Amino acid sequence: MLIFSIIGTLIGAGFASGQEMYLFFYRFGLNGILGLILCSGLISMVIYKTFMIVNTRKIYNYDDFLQDIFPSKKISNISNIIVNAFLLITFYIMISGFGAYFEQQFQINSIIGSIILASISFVVLLKDIGGVKKVNSIVVPILIFIILIIGCLSLKNIFSGSGEIWRVNLENKYNFNWILQAIVYCSYNMILVIPVLVNLGKYIKSKKQIAFVSVLSGVIILVLAMSIFLVLTSVETDYSKIQMPAVYAIDNNFPHFSGVYGIVILLSIFSTAISIGISFLKNIVKNKKIYPQFVAIMCISGVLISNFGFSNLVKLLFPIFGYLGIMQICCILKKVT
């Protein structure tokens, strides 16, 4: 299903763990909710315009898409380099996120978890990975279902008086940095989503279908993001010091969901790491003889870089690529279709 493919790309370790939610929205308090609305609307618009460009111009690959939206080949080549760099960085962050989960939940050194995922990734990336994409078709609906249940329970707690949405940070309420952060969040997610949209373009048959998929994708992301936001309000703590805020909140407020949510997060991280890894390798490695060595280097370097810490990598690298990707979404939105 088209929408599951899009949502599966948007929901990575950063989203499901709550780290992205805290960094880009929750820390701005109630303004963060406005940021979520702005971001979801922007995501819908970019999805709509991308599908329209692909559909009307009969574009079938990402290189052609970049050359169509950018004024020169040089800029499109630079954008392609940024995309490949972000794919690799995202693979590294998945490796780190796997380790962070083991450290937070079981007090096992994060490097152990990182080595486990890097080793599995190495084996899978060298073999037939046709079945990996099917994992998303199972994991994504389950993850959506669990997030919605937990979000509803959090909302119920708020209305019953056992939770308090107003406890979220209200400092700097006149600081409009939340607008920029909402745009940055949309931007770096679109770096990964747009190539997927281009590949899905062949399944789009009409303008009505484009509008339906675009709007529904934005609505689902908004509902899921609000659910994570509400989960974070269920526990009063300093999330800036926690690697996986949503996991921490669920452990403390909804412990009966902790195990299931943990399994789904780990599966989601695994499937995302493999999907991202495959995309990067296809773009970069043209010589099959050096493919195994390249995979080994990628996995080993992923373990080494994971030492920087999951939350540190998300805080530092995602915003950088978010700023770099703003030009891409601006070019897409202004393109006449």
C-alpha positions in Angstrom: 0.0 0.0 0.0 1.3 3.4 -1.0 0.6 5.1 2.3 2.3 2.4 4.4 5.4 2.8 2.2 5.4 6.6 2.9 4.6 6.3 6.6 7.2 3.5 7.0 9.9 5.9 5.7 8.8 8.7 8.0 8.6 6.6 11.1 12.2 5.6 11.9 14.0 5.1 15.2 14.0 8.8 15.9 10.2 9.1 15.6 9.3 5.9 17.4 11.8 6.5 20.2 10.4 10.0 20.9 13.8 11.6 20.4 12.7 13.6 17.3 9.4 14.5 19.0 11.3 16.0 22.0 13.9 17.8 20.0 11.7 19.4 17.3 8.4 19.8 19.1 7.9 18.9 22.7 10.5 21.2 24.1 8.6 24.1 22.7 5.6 23.3 24.9 2.2 24.1 23.5 3.8 25.8 20.5 5.1 22.4 19.6 1.6 21.3 18.8 1.3 24.2 16.4 4.6 23.1 14.9 3.2 19.6 14.4 0.2 21.0 12.5 2.5 23.1 10.4 4.9 20.3 9.7 2.2 17.8 8.8 0.6 20.3 6.4 3.9 20.9 4.8 4.6 17.2 4.4 1.2 16.8 2.7 2.0 19.7 0.3 5.5 18.3 -0.6 4.0 14.8 -1.2 1.3 16.3 -3.4 3.7 18.4 -5.5 6.2 15.6 -5.8 3.6 13.2 -7.2 2.2 15.9 -9.5 5.7 16.5 -10.9 6.4 12.8 -11.4 3.0 12.1 -12.9 2.7 15.1 -15.3 6.4 14.8 -16.5 6.5 11.0 -16.6 9.6 10.9 -14.4 10.7 7.4 -13.4 14.0 7.8 -11.5 15.4 10.2 -8.8 18.2 11.6 -10.9 15.7 12.8 -13.6 13.6 14.3 -10.8 16.5 16.3 -9.4 17.4 17.6 -12.8 13.8 18.6 -13.4 13.3 20.6 -10.2 16.8 22.3 -10.0 17.9 25.0 -12.4 21.2 23.4 -13.2 22.8 19.9 -13.3 25.5 21.1 -10.9 22.9 21.8 -8.2 21.2 18.5 -8.8 24.5 16.7 -8.5 25.2 18.5 -5.2 21.7 17.5 -4.0 22.4 13.9 -4.9 25.6 13.9 -2.8 23.6 15.3 0.1 21.0 12.5 -0.2 23.7 9.8 -0.3 25.4 11.3 2.7 22.1 11.4 4.6 21.4 7.8 3.7 24.7 6.8 5.2 24.2 9.0 8.3 20.8 7.5 8.8 22.2 4.0 8.6 24.7 5.0 11.3 21.9 6.4 13.5 19.9 3.2 13.2 23.0 1.2 14.4 23.4 3.7 17.3 19.6 3.6 18.1 19.7 -0.2 18.4 22.5 0.0 20.9 20.8 2.9 22.8 17.7 0.7 23.3 19.7 -2.1 24.9 21.6 0.3 27.1 18.4 2.2 28.3 16.3 -0.9 28.8 18.7 -3.6 30.0 21.8 -1.6 31.1 23.9 -3.4 28.4 26.7 -1.4 27.0 25.3 0.3 23.8 28.3 -0.9 21.8 27.0 -4.5 22.2 23.7 -3.7 20.7 25.4 -1.7 17.9 27.6 -4.6 17.1 24.6 -7.0 17.0 22.7 -4.9 14.4 25.9 -4.1 12.4 26.7 -7.9 12.2 23.1 -8.8 11.2 23.1 -5.9 8.6 26.4 -7.2 7.2 25.0 -10.7 6.6 21.7 -9.5 5.2 23.2 -6.9 2.9 25.4 -9.6 1.3 22.5 -11.9 0.7 19.1 -11.8 -0.9 17.1 -9.0 0.8 13.8 -9.3 -1.1 11.9 -10.3 2.0 13.2 -7.3 4.0 10.7 -4.9 2.4 7.9 -7.2 3.4 8.9 -6.6 7.1 7.7 -3.0 6.8 4.3 -4.0 5.6 3.9 -5.9 8.9 5.8 -3.7 11.3 4.4 -0.4 10.2 0.7 -1.2 10.8 1.6 -2.8 14.2 3.6 0.3 15.2 0.8 2.6 14.1 -1.7 0.6 16.0 0.3 0.5 19.2 1.2 4.2 19.1 -2.5 5.1 18.6 -3.5 2.9 21.6 -0.9 4.5 23.8 -1.8 8.0 22.6 -5.5 7.4 23.4 -4.6 6.1 26.8 -2.5 9.2 27.4 -5.3 11.4 26.3 -7.7 9.5 28.6 -5.3 10.1 31.5 -5.3 13.8 30.8 -9.1 14.1 30.8 -9.3 12.0 33.9 -6.9 14.3 35.7 -4.1 11.8 36.2 -2.1 13.4 33.4 -1.5 17.1 32.6 -0.7 18.4 29.2 -0.1 21.9 30.6 3.0 20.6 32.4 5.0 20.7 29.2 7.6 23.4 29.0 6.0 26.9 28.5 9.3 28.8 28.7 10.1 31.1 25.7 6.5 30.9 24.5 7.1 34.0 22.4 10.1 32.4 20.7 9.2 31.5 17.2 12.1 29.1 16.7 9.4 26.3 16.7 8.4 27.4 13.2 11.9 26.9 11.9 12.3 23.6 13.7 9.0 22.3 12.2 10.3 23.2 8.7 13.7 21.6 9.4 12.0 18.4 10.6 9.9 18.2 7.4 12.9 19.0 5.3 15.2 16.2 6.4 12.4 13.6 6.4 11.7 14.6 2.8 15.3 13.9 1.8 14.5 10.2 2.4 10.8 10.2 1.4 11.1 11.9 -2.0 13.1 9.1 -3.7 10.5 6.7 -2.4 7.7 8.9 -3.8 9.4 9.0 -7.2 9.6 5.2 -7.2 5.9 5.0 -6.2 4.9 7.5 -8.9 4.1 4.7 -11.4 1.3 3.5 -9.1 -0.4 6.9 -9.1 -3.2 7.1 -11.7 -5.0 10.3 -11.1 -4.9 13.8 -9.5 -7.7 12.6 -7.1 -5.6 9.7 -6.0 -2.6 12.0 -5.5 -4.7 14.4 -3.3 -6.1 11.5 -1.3 -2.7 9.9 -0.6 -1.1 13.3 0.2 -3.7 14.4 2.7 -4.1 11.0 4.4 -0.4 10.7 4.8 -0.2 14.1 6.5 -3.2 13.3 8.7 -1.7 10.0 9.8 1.7 11.5 10.6 -0.1 14.3 12.6 -2.2 11.8 14.6 0.9 9.6 15.3 3.1 12.5 16.3 0.4 13.9 18.6 0.1 10.5 20.2 3.9 10.5 20.9 3.6 14.1 22.2 0.9 13.0 24.6 2.9 10.0 25.7 5.7 12.4 26.7 3.4 14.5 28.8 2.5 11.4 30.9 5.8 11.5 32.8 7.3 14.6 34.3 11.0 14.4 33.7 14.0 16.0 31.9 13.9 14.3 28.6 17.0 16.1 27.4 19.1 13.5 29.3 17.2 10.4 28.0 18.2 8.6 24.8 14.7 7.3 24.0 12.0 9.6 25.7 8.9 7.7 24.4 10.3 4.3 25.6 11.0 5.8 29.0 7.5 7.3 29.3 5.9 4.1 28.2 8.0 2.0 30.7 6.8 4.3 33.5 3.2 4.9 32.6 2.2 2.0 30.4 4.5 -0.9 31.4 2.2 -3.6 30.0 3.0 -2.1 26.5 6.7 -1.8 27.1 7.8 -5.2 25.8 5.7 -5.1 22.6 6.7 -1.6 21.9 10.3 -2.5 22.3 10.1 -5.4 19.9 8.4 -3.3 17.3 11.0 -0.5 17.7 13.9 -2.9 17.2 12.2 -4.5 14.1 11.5 -1.0 12.8 15.2 0.0 13.3 16.4 -3.2 11.6 14.1 -2.9 8.6 15.0 0.9 8.2 18.7 0.1 8.5 18.6 -2.5 5.8 16.4 -0.4 3.5 18.6 2.6 3.9 21.8 0.6 3.6 20.6 -1.0 0.3 19.6 2.4 -1.1 23.0 3.9 -0.3 25.0 0.9 -1.7 23.0 0.9 -4.9 23.8 4.5 -5.4 27.4 4.3 -4.5 28.9 0.9 -5.4 28.9 0.2 -9.1 31.7 -2.5 -9.0 30.3 -5.8 -7.6 33.9 -7.0 -6.8 34.3 -4.4 -4.1 30.7 -4.7 -2.8 31.5 -7.0 0.2 34.4 -4.8 1.3 32.3 -1.7 1.1 29.5 -3.4 3.2 32.1 -4.4 5.8 33.6 -0.9 6.0 30.1 0.6 6.3 29.0 -1.7 9.1 32.3 -1.4 11.0 32.3 2.4 10.8 28.7 2.4 11.9 29.7 0.7 15.2 32.6 3.2 15.7 30.4 6.2 15.0 27.6 4.8 17.3 29.9 5.7 20.2 28.9 9.3 19.8 25.5 8.3 21.2 22.0 8.0 19.6 20.6 11.2 20.9 23.8 13.2 20.2 23.8 12.0 16.6 20.1 12.9 16.1 20.5 16.3 17.7 23.6 17.2 15.6 23.1 15.6 12.2 19.4 15.6 11.5 19.1 19.4 11.8 22.2 19.9 9.6 20.6 17.9 6.8 17.3 19.6 7.5 18.8 23.0 6.7 20.5 21.5 3.6 17.2 20.1 2.4 15.1 23.2 2.7 16.2 24.3 -0.8 14.9 21.0 -2.2 11.4 21.4 -0.8 11.3 25.1 -1.8 12.1 24.1 -5.4 9.4 21.4 -5.4 6.7 23.7 -3.9 7.4 26.5 -6.5 7.5 24.1 -9.4 4.6 24.6 -11.8 2.7 21.4 -12.5 
